[in-house]
Amino acid sequence: MEIFLTRALQLIVSLSILVLIHELGHFLFSRVFKVRVEKFYLFFNPLFSLVRVKKLDGKWHFSWFSRKSPELFKETPAVTEFGVGWVPLGGYCSISGMVDESLNTEQLAQPQQPWEFRSKPAWQRLLIMVGGVLFNFLLALVVYSAVLYTWGEEYVPVREAPMGMEFSPVAHELGFKDGDRLLAADGVLFDRFDEHALRAINEAKVVTVKRDSQELKIAIPSGFIESIIKGKQGFAAFRFPAVIRDVAAGSPAIKAGLIANDSLTAINGVKTLTFTAFAEALYKHKDTTINLSFYRNGVLKTLSVKPDGNGKLGFYPKMYDEVFPTNKISYSLMASIPAGIGKGLKKLTGYASDLKFVFTKEGAKSLGGFGAIGGLFPASWDWRNFWDTTAFLSIILAFMNILPIPALDGGHILFLLYEVVTRRKPSDKFMEYAQMVGMFLLFALLIFANGNDLYRWLFK
């Protein structure tokens, strides 16, 4: 439960930042072109708002937990109402004279006013719509640069992985073997193991690995990524030993006397070389007292301990980058900016190229909603991982919003580009119907993606 709440809080905070920045882009461009913004809200506010704020005559006026609009808020439509809703799923910027998700047809039936979105030239409307996507992308670049400046980069060189890699069943079928070290894809050497390495493997004809003291070449068939997605167990991960980072309170581990930095090596005399092997062996002895062998300060020790009903001892393991030598890269302030921009562009192009897999059968099944997004965050709060994930989500939000789908910014941009080219403006009625179709498609996608999350949770 603690892990769920930690991830949920990170997700809400991250999405709140992204929504605020996105809507701020629309808001600022609207103000530049003297278009009225009627409401600027974090979170949605059906029925009532947690707080509503307006500035009139140099004074800020507040309304708390308001269900009905006070007269003050009704009489001054020219002044933006800022607020916080109670449904933490996004936010909105309501622009006067624009066909948006509110579908305010009553306003559109009135004569155009000079402060309305619809009365402005197409190029100004285009910039107002691009503002949200632009700000999200710029946010990602700023965050990546700040993360690199603050923490730098640290990674385990994949070609030198001390224990090699462990591979999924699908990878085993292709010829990979646990303990192999990944060297190159079509002769291009690997530096680190990440999503870019996986894309290189997918596009390669052969991958070179080091097995024991020999270099071997493994053919990569077409449809590699699709088979990996279908297998649902990924491709590979670093092998690392079972070393305790921390022990959970009240767990079998702490009751038995295990402490941080203990290296667990055998169960009932049977050696367990890797953490995965240790976890699998431990599960076979759930609710059974075992003899556990481990090293503490270089001295081999043994003790008796009984795993719980889930085959767990209740400790947090050190990950591979905590036990193996890493390469560290530090950045000055000036160096972090181009490095952050480069990282953001690489993430964007990589994500865009991966989108094609969504339209495959297995790719559609792998789509996830809020549960999958929350799973991107670590189980414990870590500021570096939080900001890294937030920057990546900002890239995703920018890219998804630019897609030419009605109800998204990209749909509005598409119609505005049509207007610029043809000098013909789509009618308000057409825009209204297009908005309705787009909202239906988005809601259907939202239900499907979150339905996948629910299915995986129920039947995992």
C-alpha positions as CSV (number, residue, x, y, z in Angstrom):
1,M,0.0,0.0,0.0
2,E,2.9,2.4,0.8
3,I,4.4,1.8,-2.6
4,F,1.1,2.4,-4.3
5,L,0.5,5.7,-2.4
6,T,4.1,6.8,-3.1
7,R,3.7,6.2,-6.9
8,A,0.3,7.8,-6.9
9,L,1.5,10.9,-5.2
10,Q,4.5,11.2,-7.7
11,L,2.1,10.7,-10.6
12,I,-0.3,13.4,-9.4
13,V,2.5,15.9,-8.7
14,S,4.2,15.2,-12.0
15,L,1.0,15.5,-14.1
16,S,0.0,18.7,-12.2
17,I,3.3,20.3,-13.2
18,L,2.9,19.1,-16.9
19,V,-0.7,20.4,-17.1
20,L,0.2,23.7,-15.5
21,I,3.0,24.3,-18.0
22,H,1.0,23.1,-21.0
23,E,-2.0,25.4,-20.2
24,L,0.4,28.2,-19.3
25,G,1.7,28.0,-22.9
26,H,-1.9,28.5,-24.2
27,F,-2.5,31.3,-21.6
28,L,0.6,33.4,-22.4
29,F,0.2,33.3,-26.2
30,S,-3.5,34.2,-25.7
31,R,-2.5,37.2,-23.6
32,V,0.2,38.3,-26.1
33,F,-2.5,38.5,-28.8
34,K,-5.1,40.0,-26.4
35,V,-7.4,37.0,-26.4
36,R,-9.4,36.7,-23.2
37,V,-8.8,33.6,-21.1
38,E,-12.0,33.0,-19.1
39,K,-10.8,30.3,-16.8
40,F,-7.4,28.8,-15.9
41,Y,-7.7,25.6,-13.8
42,L,-5.5,22.9,-12.3
43,F,-7.7,19.8,-12.1
44,F,-11.2,19.5,-13.3
45,N,-14.1,21.0,-11.3
46,P,-17.5,19.3,-12.0
47,L,-20.1,20.6,-9.5
48,F,-17.7,22.6,-7.4
49,S,-14.2,24.0,-7.1
50,L,-11.8,23.8,-4.2
51,V,-10.7,27.4,-4.7
52,R,-11.5,30.2,-7.2
53,V,-9.5,33.4,-7.5
54,K,-9.9,36.7,-9.4
55,K,-8.1,40.0,-9.3
56,L,-10.3,43.0,-9.4
57,D,-9.4,46.6,-8.7
58,G,-6.0,45.6,-7.6
59,K,-7.3,43.1,-5.0
60,W,-7.4,39.3,-5.1
61,H,-10.8,37.8,-4.4
62,F,-11.2,34.2,-3.2
63,S,-14.0,31.7,-3.1
64,W,-13.5,28.5,-1.3
65,F,-15.3,25.2,-1.9
66,S,-17.8,27.0,-4.1
67,R,-20.6,25.1,-5.8
68,K,-22.4,28.2,-7.2
69,S,-20.8,31.2,-8.7
70,P,-20.7,34.3,-6.5
71,E,-21.9,37.4,-8.2
72,L,-18.4,38.7,-8.2
73,F,-17.3,35.9,-10.5
74,K,-20.4,36.2,-12.7
75,E,-20.1,39.9,-13.5
76,T,-16.5,40.1,-14.7
77,P,-16.0,37.8,-17.6
78,A,-13.2,39.9,-18.9
79,V,-11.0,38.9,-15.9
80,T,-9.5,35.5,-15.8
81,E,-10.8,33.2,-13.1
82,F,-8.0,31.0,-11.7
83,G,-8.9,27.9,-9.7
84,V,-8.2,24.4,-8.5
85,G,-10.7,21.6,-9.1
86,W,-11.2,18.4,-7.1
87,V,-10.7,15.8,-9.8
88,P,-6.8,15.4,-10.2
89,L,-6.8,14.2,-13.8
90,G,-5.5,17.3,-15.6
91,G,-6.7,20.9,-16.0
92,Y,-7.8,23.4,-18.7
93,C,-7.5,26.9,-20.1
94,S,-10.9,28.2,-21.3
95,I,-10.2,30.6,-24.2
96,S,-13.0,33.0,-25.2
97,G,-14.5,32.3,-28.6
98,M,-12.9,28.9,-29.1
99,V,-14.5,25.5,-29.8
100,D,-13.0,23.3,-27.1
101,E,-14.0,20.4,-24.9
102,S,-16.6,22.6,-23.1
103,L,-18.6,22.8,-26.4
104,N,-20.0,26.2,-25.4
105,T,-22.3,26.7,-28.4
106,E,-24.2,29.6,-26.7
107,Q,-21.1,31.8,-26.9
108,L,-20.4,30.9,-30.5
109,A,-23.9,31.8,-31.5
110,Q,-23.2,35.4,-30.5
111,P,-21.5,37.9,-32.9
112,Q,-17.7,37.8,-32.9
113,Q,-15.9,40.1,-30.5
114,P,-12.4,41.5,-31.0
115,W,-11.1,39.8,-27.9
116,E,-12.2,36.3,-29.0
117,F,-10.0,33.5,-30.3
118,R,-12.2,33.1,-33.5
119,S,-11.7,36.8,-34.5
120,K,-7.9,36.6,-34.6
121,P,-5.9,35.9,-37.7
122,A,-5.1,32.3,-38.4
123,W,-1.4,32.7,-37.6
124,Q,-2.1,34.0,-34.2
125,R,-4.6,31.3,-33.5
126,L,-2.0,28.8,-34.7
127,L,0.6,30.1,-32.2
128,I,-1.9,30.0,-29.4
129,M,-2.6,26.3,-30.1
130,V,1.1,25.4,-30.5
131,G,1.9,27.2,-27.2
132,G,1.0,24.2,-25.0
133,V,3.0,21.6,-26.9
134,L,5.9,24.1,-27.2
135,F,6.0,24.7,-23.5
136,N,5.9,21.0,-22.7
137,F,8.8,20.3,-25.0
138,L,10.8,23.2,-23.6
139,L,10.0,22.0,-20.1
140,A,11.5,18.6,-20.9
141,L,14.7,20.2,-22.3
142,V,15.0,22.4,-19.2
143,V,14.5,19.5,-16.8
144,Y,16.9,17.2,-18.6
145,S,19.5,19.9,-18.6
146,A,18.9,20.6,-14.8
147,V,19.1,16.9,-14.0
148,L,22.4,16.5,-15.9
149,Y,23.9,19.6,-14.2
150,T,22.7,18.4,-10.7
151,W,23.4,14.7,-10.9
152,G,25.3,14.1,-14.1
153,E,25.1,10.6,-15.7
154,E,26.1,7.3,-14.2
155,Y,25.8,3.9,-15.9
156,V,27.3,0.5,-16.0
157,P,29.1,-0.1,-19.3
158,V,27.1,-2.9,-20.9
159,R,30.1,-4.4,-22.7
160,E,31.9,-4.8,-19.3
161,A,28.9,-6.0,-17.2
162,P,30.7,-8.2,-14.6
163,M,28.1,-10.9,-14.6
164,G,26.7,-10.4,-18.1
165,M,23.0,-10.2,-18.8
166,E,20.1,-12.5,-18.1
167,F,17.6,-12.9,-21.0
168,S,13.9,-13.5,-21.4
169,P,12.6,-16.8,-22.8
170,V,12.0,-15.1,-26.2
171,A,15.7,-14.0,-26.3
172,H,16.8,-17.5,-25.3
173,E,14.9,-18.8,-28.4
174,L,17.0,-16.5,-30.6
175,G,20.2,-17.9,-29.2
176,F,21.1,-15.6,-26.3
177,K,22.3,-17.2,-23.1
178,D,22.3,-15.9,-19.5
179,G,25.7,-14.5,-18.8
180,D,26.3,-13.2,-22.3
181,R,27.8,-9.7,-22.6
182,L,26.2,-7.5,-25.3
183,L,29.0,-6.0,-27.4
184,A,27.6,-4.6,-30.7
185,A,24.7,-4.4,-33.1
186,D,25.8,-4.7,-36.8
187,G,29.3,-3.8,-35.6
188,V,28.3,-0.6,-33.8
189,L,29.6,-1.0,-30.2
190,F,27.1,-0.6,-27.3
191,D,27.9,1.9,-24.6
192,R,25.0,1.4,-22.2
193,F,21.9,-0.7,-22.0
194,D,18.8,1.4,-22.5
195,E,15.9,1.9,-24.9
196,H,18.2,3.2,-27.6
197,A,20.3,0.0,-27.4
198,L,17.1,-2.0,-27.8
199,R,16.1,-0.1,-30.9
200,A,19.6,-0.7,-32.3
201,I,19.1,-4.4,-31.7
202,N,15.7,-4.3,-33.4
203,E,17.2,-2.7,-36.5
204,A,20.3,-4.9,-36.6
205,K,20.8,-8.1,-38.6
206,V,23.3,-9.5,-36.1
207,V,24.2,-8.8,-32.5
208,T,27.7,-9.7,-31.2
209,V,28.0,-11.1,-27.7
210,K,30.8,-12.3,-25.6
211,R,30.2,-15.7,-24.1
212,D,32.9,-16.9,-21.7
213,S,36.0,-16.0,-23.8
214,Q,34.5,-16.2,-27.2
215,E,32.7,-13.6,-29.4
216,L,29.6,-15.0,-31.1
217,K,27.1,-13.5,-33.6
218,I,23.4,-13.9,-33.1
219,A,21.0,-13.3,-36.0
220,I,18.1,-10.9,-35.3
221,P,14.9,-11.9,-37.2
222,S,12.4,-9.4,-38.5
223,G,9.6,-8.8,-36.0
224,F,12.0,-8.8,-33.1
225,I,10.3,-6.1,-31.0
226,E,6.8,-7.6,-31.7
227,S,8.0,-11.0,-30.3
228,I,9.5,-9.3,-27.3
229,I,6.2,-7.4,-26.6
230,K,4.2,-10.6,-27.1
231,G,6.5,-12.4,-24.6
232,K,5.7,-9.8,-22.0
233,Q,9.0,-10.4,-20.2
234,G,11.2,-7.9,-21.9
235,F,14.5,-8.7,-23.6
236,A,17.4,-8.6,-21.1
237,A,18.5,-7.1,-17.8
238,F,21.8,-6.9,-15.9
239,R,22.6,-9.9,-13.7
240,F,23.7,-8.9,-10.2
241,P,24.2,-10.6,-6.8
242,A,21.7,-10.6,-4.0
243,V,23.0,-7.9,-1.7
244,I,20.8,-6.2,0.9
245,R,20.4,-2.4,0.7
246,D,17.8,-2.1,3.4
247,V,15.6,-4.4,5.6
248,A,11.9,-3.9,6.1
249,A,10.6,-3.4,9.7
250,G,9.0,-6.5,11.1
251,S,10.2,-8.7,8.2
252,P,11.6,-12.3,8.5
253,A,15.0,-10.8,7.5
254,I,15.2,-8.3,10.4
255,K,14.0,-10.9,12.9
256,A,16.7,-13.3,11.7
257,G,19.4,-10.6,12.1
258,L,20.2,-9.7,8.5
259,I,21.5,-6.2,7.9
260,A,22.4,-3.9,5.1
261,N,25.3,-5.0,2.8
262,D,24.9,-8.7,3.7
263,S,25.6,-10.7,0.4
264,L,23.2,-13.7,0.2
265,T,24.9,-16.6,-1.6
266,A,23.2,-19.9,-0.9
267,I,20.0,-21.6,0.3
268,N,20.3,-24.9,2.1
269,G,23.8,-25.2,0.7
270,V,22.7,-24.7,-2.9
271,K,24.5,-21.6,-4.4
272,T,22.5,-18.8,-5.9
273,L,24.7,-16.7,-8.1
274,T,22.3,-13.9,-9.0
275,F,19.4,-12.1,-7.3
276,T,17.0,-13.7,-9.7
277,A,18.2,-17.2,-8.9
278,F,18.0,-16.3,-5.2
279,A,14.5,-15.0,-5.4
280,E,13.3,-18.1,-7.4
281,A,14.9,-20.5,-5.0
282,L,13.5,-18.6,-2.0
283,Y,10.0,-18.8,-3.5
284,K,10.3,-22.7,-3.6
285,H,10.8,-22.6,0.2
286,K,8.0,-20.3,1.2
287,D,6.7,-20.9,4.8
288,T,9.7,-23.3,5.3
289,T,12.7,-22.7,7.5
290,I,15.9,-22.6,5.5
291,N,19.6,-22.4,6.1
292,L,20.8,-19.1,4.6
293,S,24.5,-18.6,3.7
294,F,25.7,-15.0,3.3
295,Y,28.9,-12.9,3.5
296,R,29.2,-10.1,6.0
297,N,32.4,-8.0,5.9
298,G,34.0,-10.8,3.9
299,V,33.2,-13.5,6.4
300,L,30.9,-16.4,5.4
301,K,28.0,-16.9,7.9
302,T,24.9,-19.0,8.1
303,L,21.6,-18.6,9.9
304,S,18.1,-20.1,9.9
305,V,15.2,-18.0,8.6
306,K,11.6,-18.7,7.5
307,P,10.4,-16.8,4.4
308,D,6.8,-15.6,4.5
309,G,3.9,-17.0,2.5
310,N,4.9,-15.2,-0.6
311,G,8.5,-16.6,-0.5
312,K,9.9,-13.2,0.7
313,L,12.4,-12.3,3.4
314,G,11.4,-8.6,3.4
315,F,14.5,-6.7,2.2
316,Y,15.3,-4.3,-0.6
317,P,18.2,-5.4,-2.8
318,K,20.9,-3.3,-4.1
319,M,20.5,-2.8,-7.8
320,Y,23.2,-3.5,-10.4
321,D,24.5,0.1,-10.5
322,E,25.0,0.0,-6.7
323,V,27.2,-3.1,-6.7
324,F,29.1,-2.8,-10.0
325,P,31.6,-0.1,-11.2
326,T,30.0,2.7,-13.1
327,N,31.0,5.4,-15.6
328,K,30.2,8.8,-14.2
329,I,29.9,12.0,-16.4
330,S,29.6,15.4,-14.7
331,Y,28.4,18.5,-16.6
332,S,29.1,22.2,-16.1
333,L,26.2,24.6,-16.4
334,M,27.1,25.5,-20.0
335,A,27.7,21.8,-21.0
336,S,24.4,20.6,-19.4
337,I,22.3,22.8,-21.8
338,P,23.3,21.2,-25.1
339,A,23.5,17.8,-23.5
340,G,19.9,18.2,-22.1
341,I,18.7,19.4,-25.5
342,G,20.3,16.4,-27.2
343,K,18.8,14.0,-24.7
344,G,15.3,15.5,-25.1
345,L,15.5,15.3,-28.9
346,K,16.8,11.7,-28.7
347,K,13.9,10.8,-26.4
348,L,11.4,12.5,-28.8
349,T,12.6,10.8,-31.9
350,G,12.8,7.5,-30.2
351,Y,9.3,7.7,-28.8
352,A,8.0,8.8,-32.2
353,S,9.6,5.8,-33.9
354,D,8.2,3.4,-31.3
355,L,4.7,4.6,-31.8
356,K,4.3,2.4,-34.9
357,F,4.3,-0.7,-32.6
358,V,1.1,0.5,-30.9
359,F,-0.8,-0.3,-34.1
360,T,0.2,-4.0,-33.9
361,K,-1.9,-6.6,-32.1
362,E,0.6,-7.1,-29.3
363,G,1.4,-3.4,-29.1
364,A,-2.2,-2.5,-28.5
365,K,-2.4,-5.1,-25.7
366,S,0.6,-3.5,-24.0
367,L,-1.0,0.0,-23.9
368,G,-1.5,1.3,-20.4
369,G,-3.3,4.0,-18.6
370,F,-2.7,5.8,-15.3
371,G,-1.6,2.5,-13.6
372,A,1.1,2.0,-16.3
373,I,2.2,5.6,-16.1
374,G,2.4,5.4,-12.3
375,G,4.6,2.3,-12.6
376,L,7.2,4.4,-14.4
377,F,8.0,6.1,-11.0
378,P,10.2,4.3,-8.4
379,A,8.7,2.7,-5.3
380,S,10.4,5.2,-3.0
381,W,10.7,8.9,-3.6
382,D,13.8,9.8,-5.5
383,W,14.1,13.3,-6.9
384,R,16.4,12.4,-9.8
385,N,14.1,9.6,-11.0
386,F,11.1,11.8,-10.4
387,W,12.4,14.6,-12.6
388,D,13.7,12.2,-15.3
389,T,10.3,10.6,-15.5
390,T,8.5,14.0,-15.5
391,A,10.7,15.1,-18.4
392,F,9.9,12.0,-20.3
393,L,6.2,12.3,-19.7
394,S,6.4,16.0,-20.8
395,I,7.9,14.7,-24.1
396,I,5.0,12.2,-24.4
397,L,2.4,14.8,-23.6
398,A,3.9,17.2,-26.2
399,F,4.0,14.5,-28.9
400,M,0.6,13.1,-28.2
401,N,-1.0,16.5,-28.2
402,I,0.5,17.4,-31.6
403,L,-1.2,14.4,-33.2
404,P,-3.8,15.6,-35.8
405,I,-6.8,14.3,-33.7
406,P,-9.8,16.6,-33.1
407,A,-10.1,17.5,-29.4
408,L,-6.3,17.6,-29.2
409,D,-4.1,20.6,-30.0
410,G,-2.9,18.8,-33.1
411,G,-6.5,18.7,-34.4
412,H,-6.9,22.4,-34.0
413,I,-3.5,23.0,-35.6
414,L,-4.5,20.8,-38.6
415,F,-7.6,22.8,-39.3
416,L,-5.7,26.1,-38.9
417,L,-3.1,24.9,-41.4
418,Y,-5.9,24.0,-43.7
419,E,-7.3,27.6,-43.3
420,V,-3.9,29.1,-43.9
421,V,-3.4,27.1,-47.1
422,T,-6.9,27.4,-48.5
423,R,-7.9,30.7,-47.0
424,R,-11.2,29.0,-46.0
425,K,-12.1,28.8,-42.4
426,P,-14.0,25.6,-41.2
427,S,-17.5,26.5,-39.9
428,D,-18.1,26.6,-36.1
429,K,-20.6,23.7,-36.6
430,F,-18.0,21.6,-38.3
431,M,-15.5,22.3,-35.5
432,E,-18.1,21.4,-32.9
433,Y,-18.8,18.0,-34.5
434,A,-15.1,17.4,-35.0
435,Q,-14.5,18.2,-31.3
436,M,-17.3,15.7,-30.4
437,V,-15.7,12.9,-32.5
438,G,-12.3,13.6,-31.1
439,M,-13.5,13.5,-27.5
440,F,-15.3,10.2,-28.3
441,L,-12.1,8.7,-29.7
442,L,-10.0,10.0,-26.7
443,F,-12.5,8.6,-24.1
444,A,-12.5,5.3,-26.0
445,L,-8.7,5.2,-25.9
446,L,-8.7,6.2,-22.2
447,I,-11.1,3.4,-21.3
448,F,-9.2,0.8,-23.4
449,A,-5.8,1.8,-21.9
450,N,-7.0,1.8,-18.3
451,G,-9.0,-1.4,-19.0
452,N,-5.6,-3.0,-20.0
453,D,-4.2,-1.9,-16.7
454,L,-7.2,-3.4,-14.8
455,Y,-7.0,-6.7,-16.8
456,R,-3.2,-7.0,-16.1
457,W,-3.8,-6.3,-12.4
458,L,-6.6,-8.9,-12.1
459,F,-5.0,-11.7,-14.1
460,K,-1.2,-11.1,-13.6
